[in-house]
């Protein structure tokens, strides 16, 4: 799917770029052509408006040759070749002026086409001339403009467009490939995470379902037994069903949180009192497991947030600390405010987490130690939920693990 999106992105981008380039080239080409036509018409008008200074011909008329290409030999002047022909009452050529070599037959054909066209201006594409005809002193006078330079300019412009267009499209294609990869990278990551999430969730649900099915088979094979005699299998089913219920609830929480991160209702919360209410139930757990619980909570720290989710955050971090601290280990919770930032730290002694695991601890279903996590009854969703809650409150959560300080989770809120 991602590859198809990349291809679609590149195709759309190339189509848009091509349309812009073609549109730009058409505008430039049309503007250039119109400018050339305007210049040629001005040159023709100037030629016709010039007074007749000399009466002798300035056009060299020579006999026709067997090669039509040699019938006209243009000798460009400073700008473009312009010559004019003065006609008599019967439209016969009286006088010519200009710097061009042309055969008598071609000159007669040009004049004839101009007369037959019955237009004051036009083009004779077969001979590459634009003309303008004007009645002067009762006789027609025709000025001819050589289109060869104009065609050369347009041809060179088209070649330039082709070269620039090819290079531009090749460059945009490479850029589009890079942009497609860059733009779809978050989507690709999200897609992979979703696929992994589905695979992990299926794997986690498979184990309790297998146990439940196995125990129901045992019950089904002893239909004549009483419930009391089969209570062991019923307890197993209940235990696994409870695990499934917790897992499904956690997944639903993450799904709802992802869909409504900005829609939670926040209120002013006494974070200090809330932290105490979360810590107190863990005192009995600490006593039972012979662990030390050190509490350092500054009073009257307030923030705007969702009270239930903030309770869940502290409970997850404390539960995680108790699970992964060694026997007779120490768990610390520290809450204080520095300027406009609220610092919450939950630390525990115990086995150090390897550095390559730290960046992945907040991923869904991730376990630094698979077997140990399963022994503790974890699914790998707790820390992911904790990060989700912190994100909802526009905070940051991080983790460090060292022999000196143990494993320390730090939450920054404001």
N, C-alpha and C positions, 0 to 999 in steps of 0.2 A: 504493500500500500504506500509506504514512504517513497519508494522508487517511482511509483506512478505519479505521486504528488510532485516530486522533483522534476520529472519530465514535463508535467503540466505547467509548472511554474516557469520553466525555461521556455517552453513553447509560447506561453502567453507573453512573457517578457520580450521574446524575439519578434513576435507579431506586432506588439506595440512599438518597439524600437524601429522595426521596418516601416511601419505606417508613418511614424514621425519623420524618418529619413526620406521616404518617398515624397511625403507632403512638402518637406523642406526643399528637396531637389526640384519638385514641380514649380514651387513658388519662385525659386532662384532662376530656374531655366526660363520660365514664362516672363519674369521681370527682365532678364537679360535679352531675350528675343524681342520683347516690346521696345526696349531701349534701342536695340540695333535698328529695328524698323523705323522708329522715330527719327534716329540719326540719318538714316538713308533718305527719308522723306524731306528732312530739312536740307540735306545736300542737294536733292533734286530741285527743291524750290529755289535754292540759291543759284543753281545752275541756270534755271529758266529765267530768273530775274536779272541775271548779268547782261549788260548791254553787248551787242555784237560789235566787237572792236575790229576784227579782221574779217575779210570776206573770203579769204582762201581757206580751203579745207585743212583741218588739222588732223583728220583721221586718215591714216594710210590705207587706201583701198587697193587690194591686190587681187589677182585672179584666184579663183577657187582651186583648191588642191584635191588630190584623190583621198587625202586623209582628213575626215571631218574634224578631228581633234586639232588640226593645224589651221582650221578656218578662222579661229579667233586666238590671237596671242595677246594676252593682257599684259600691259606694262603699268603696274600700279604706280600712282603718283604718291604724294606725301601721305594721304589718308586712304581713300578708296577710289577706284576707277569710276569716273563719271564722264559721260560724253553726251552731246546733244545733236539732234538732227533737225534742220529747218526744212519744212515741206512747202511746196508750191500749191497753187489753187487746185491742181489735180492730184494732190498728195504725192507728187514726185519729189525725190530728194534734191534740194537746191544746194544745201551746204551742211557740212558736218564739222563739229569741234570736239576735241578730246584727245587723250593720249592713249590710243589703243590701235592695235592692228586687227583688222576684220575684213573678211571677204565681202565682195559686193553682194553675192547671193544671200549670205547670212544677214547682212544689213537690210536687204530688201525684205527678207522673211520677218525680221524683227518689226520693221515699220508696218508691214501688212497685218501682222498679228495685233499690233496696237490699234490700228484703224478698225479692224474687224471686231475687236473686243468692245469698242464704243464706250470706253471708260477712261476717265481722266488719270486714274492710277491703277496699277495692277502688277502682276509678276508674270514673267515668261520663264517657267521652271526648266523647260527643255534647254534653254541657253543660259540659265542662271543670271537673269537680269530682272531688276525692278524698274518700272518706267513711270513717268509722269508726263502727261500731254497737256499743252496749253495753247490757246489760240492767241497769236501775237501778230498784230497789224493785219488781220484777215487771213493769216496763214497759220497752220499748225506747227508747233515746235515740240519735239519730244526729247526728254532727257532720260538717259538710261544709267542705271546704277548697277555696278558689278556685285553680284551676290556671293562670289567665291570667298572673299574674306569673311563675310558673315557666316557662311556655311562652315568655314574652317573654325571660327570661334565657337560655334554651337557644337561642332564635332569634338573639339578639344574639351569643351565643358562637359559633354556627355561622358567622355573618357575619364575625366576627372571625377565625375559623379560615380562612375562604375568602380574606379579604384578606391575612392574614399568610402563608398558604400560597402565594398567587400571587406576592406580593412576594419571599418567600424563594426560591421556585423560579426566579424570574427572576434574582435575584442569584446563586444557585448555578449557574445556567446560564452566566452571564457568567464567573464564577470558574472553572467547569469548562473553558470554552474556553481561558482563560488558562493553567490548570494543564496542560491537554492539550498545548498548544503548548510550555510550559516543560518538561514531563516528557519529551516525545518529541523535544525539540531535539537531545540527544546521539545518539539513535537515527537521527534524520533526517540528522544530520551523518555518522554512521557509514555509513548507507546510501548517501549520495552519494559518500563516499570509496570505498566498495566498488565502486560502479558505475564511478567514475572509474578505480579500480585495474584493473578488468577491461578497460575500454576501452584504458587505457594499456598493459597487459600484451599485449593482442591486437595493438596497434599495434607494440610492440617486437618481438614474435615474427614479425610479418608480414614485416618487412624481411629477416631472415636466411633465413626460409623461401622468400621470393621468389628470393633469390640462390641458395640450394641447388637449387631447382627449375630455375632457368635453367641452372645449371652441369650438372645431370644431363641436361637436354635436349641440351646441347652434346655431352656424352659419348655419349648415345644416338644422336646423329646421326653419330658417327664410330666405329662399331662395329668397323671393320677396323683402327683405329689401336692402337698399343701403349700400355700404361699409362704408360711413360716419356714418350711424346710428349704425353700428356694430363695430365701431373702438375700443370700450372698450375691446371686446373679442379678437380682433386682437392684441391689446397691451399686453393682458395677455399671448397670445400664444408667442409673441416675447420675452417677459420677461423670460418665462420659457425656451424657446429655447436658449436664451442667457446663462442662468444658466447651461443648459445642455452642451453647447459649452465650457464654462469655465471648467466644471467638466471633460469633455472628454480630453480637452487640458492638464489639470493638470495630469490626469492619463497617458496620452501619454508621458508627460515630465518625469514622474517617471519611466515609462517602458524603455524609451530610455536612461535615465541616468544610470539605473541599468545595462543595456547591454553595455554601453560604458563609464564606469567611468574613464578609463585610456587613452581614445582616444581624449579628448578635446584638442583644440589648445590653449596654454597659451601664453600670451604676457605680456610685462611690462605695468602695469596699475598704474596710479596715483590714489591710493585708496582714498586719501583726496578729490580730485576734484570729483571723482565718487560719494562719499558719499554726497557731497554738492548738486550735481545734483539730487540726490534722495530725499533729505530733502526738497528742495525748494517747490516742489508742495504740500507738506503737511502743509506748513505755512498757506495757504488759508483755508485748512480744519480745522486747529487748531483755526483760527480766527472765522470761521463759527460756530464751536461747542463750542466756549468759553473755549478752552483748552490751556494750556501753553506748548510751545515747547522750550525746552532748548537744545542748540547745543554747543558741545565742540569737535571740530574736529581739530586735529593737522595738520599743512600743510606738504606737500611733503612727504607723506608716500607712498612708492612704493611696489608693490609685483607682482609676476608672476601669472597670472590667466586668466580666461575667463571673459571679461568685462561685457557681457550681463548677465551672471549668477550671478556675484557679485552684479550687480544692482538689480536683482530680489531678491537676499538674503536680501539686506537692505530694499527694498520695502515691502517684506513680514513681516519683523520684525516690521517696522514702522506701517504698516497697522494693524497688530495684536495688537500693543500697543494702537493705536487710538480706535480700536473696543472695547477693554476690559478695558479702563480707564473710570472712572466715569465722570459725568458732571463737568466741570471746573477743571478737573484733570490735571496732569502734565506728559508730555512725555519727556524723556531725551535720547539723543544719544551722546555717548562719543566714540571718536576714537583717539587712541594714540599708540605709539610704545615704547616697553620696550625691550631694547637689540635687539634680533633677532625675537621677537614675536610682532605681531600686535593684539591689544586688541580692539574689537568692543563691546560696551555695549548699549543695547536699553532697557530702563526701563519705566514703567508706574505705576502710582498710581491706586488704585481701589481695588476691592475685591481680597483677598488673595487666591491663589490656594492651596488647601489642599495637604499636603506632599505625600499622596498616589497617587495623580494624576501626580506629577512631572515627574516620570520615564516613563510615557506613553504619554506625550504630543507630542513627535515626531513620534508616531505611526500613520499610515495612517487611516484616518476617526475617530481618537480618539477625543472626546470632553470631557473636564472636566465638563462642564455643558451643557447638551443636548439642553434644551429649550433656554438658553441664546445664544448659538452658532447659533441656527436656526434663532433667532431674528436678529442676526448680519449678517446673510446670508452666514455663513461659511460652508464648507464641511468637515473640519478636515484634509485637505491636505496641507495647507500652511506651517505649521511647519515641516511636513514631507519632503516637497520640500526643505525647508531651510536647513535641516540636510543633505539632499542628496547633495546639492551644497557645503556645508562645507566639506563633506566626499570626494567629487571630488577634492577639493583643499587640501586634507590631513590635515584638521584642526579639531578642536573640538568645539562643541557647548553645552552649559549647561544652566540650568534655576534654579533660586532661587526665592522664594516668601516669603516675611515677611512684617510685619506691618511697620517696620522702613524704608525699602528701596523699598517696593512695589514688583512688579514682574520684575525681571532682567534677560534678555537673554544675555549671554556672548559668544562671538565667538573669538577663538584664531587661528590666521593664521600666516604663516611665508613665 
